């Protein structure tokens, strides 16, 4: 991350707690998957599977994105975060809310614990959206990435709002449709509105920077922004007011067009890269973009209700969510952690020595052999878990979960090395 603007970066006690909580959540997620791997052989609406999903998307993915965003805001918007104090308070609100929300889902304690926890999480989303929105409004630089991030934060709040309403619906039953209908809308607000827009926005800045590629067609990102937002808005309104018309596949195609425009932008960046050899972080990132294609195909199959078999369609729907979360999002996180966290910690540990004496490089803060082991346990984990979900085989699911646990342990080892690093004197 050489050359990034750091003078406006927030204090490390704003950023690092998010990475620590995320790392612990990833370990908890892997253990939960091993314990309940057979739940992936059933229907997606199960307490254990709902808990695992929310530990993944909230505790692991969203928390680490919050931490990374706080560090990257000065780079993307050339403006300091509106309120570091609000960000610190927000972390503890989310940490408490997510923890108890996951527990309430695991126990399916929907009468008291789940509603309280969901309100706490929603409050955290609201404060985050407020902090980011005010920062983006005050920023002098309003590149397309600013629009991606600002819009994604609004979708995140709407995702949390609908999720909270679904939780209260378990007890008070005020929705017209069954809760699974609204759960479908909730999931897509989060996947397309929050994760896809956010990863597109940040990825369009970071990936070309790490590839060292220039003169890219930014119109592709503008097209991606409008297609995803228009498609998601139309999809959500259609589901909400009609229950799902024949136009649903069309909205899926519009969103897919936006995703493909982003993938085309990344491919151009990859072709024009000056750094030909990919390090472990970029291997994960390239894999993430390739895995991005799978949810597009699976999502369109689900929208077209192909195949006709309801049992197989349920398998495809579950695989669609799994590949999106653990495949696309998971590999992007596992890759970018090696591009962002070492730099963040190195900057904190050696900021007083930069330009005055020789220091180690950020990549020396972790073990490259352990990172390579992580990659080669992650790949079979995704392949085996995907196959196990598709054919509903509990043994394959268990083996895949064990591979993911090994991947997680190597990840935790490397992240711990970074957190515990002591500054070294080089002669």
Secondary structure, 3 states (H helix, E strand, C coil): CCCCCCCCCCCHHHHHHHHHHHHHHHHHHHHHHHHCHHHHHCCCCCHHHHHHHHHHHHHHHHHHHHHHHHHHHHHHHCCCCCCHHHHHHHHHHHHHHHHHHHHHHHHCCCCCHHHHHHHHHHHHHHHHHHHHHHHHHHCCCCCHHHHHHHHHHHHHHHHHHHHHHHHHHHHHCCCCCCHHHHHHHHHHHHHHHHHHHHHHHHHHHHHHHHHCCCCCCCHHHHHHHHHHHHHHHHHHHHHHHHCCCCCHHHHHHHHHHHHHHHHHHHHHHHHCCCCCCCCHHHHHHHHHHHHHHHHHHHHHHHHCCCCCCHHHHHHHHHHHHHHHHHHHHHHHHHHHHHHHHHHHHHHHHHCCCCCCCCCCCHHHHCCHHHHHHHHHHHHHHHHHHHHHHHHCCHHHHHHHHHHHHHHHHHHHHHHHHHHCCCCCCCC
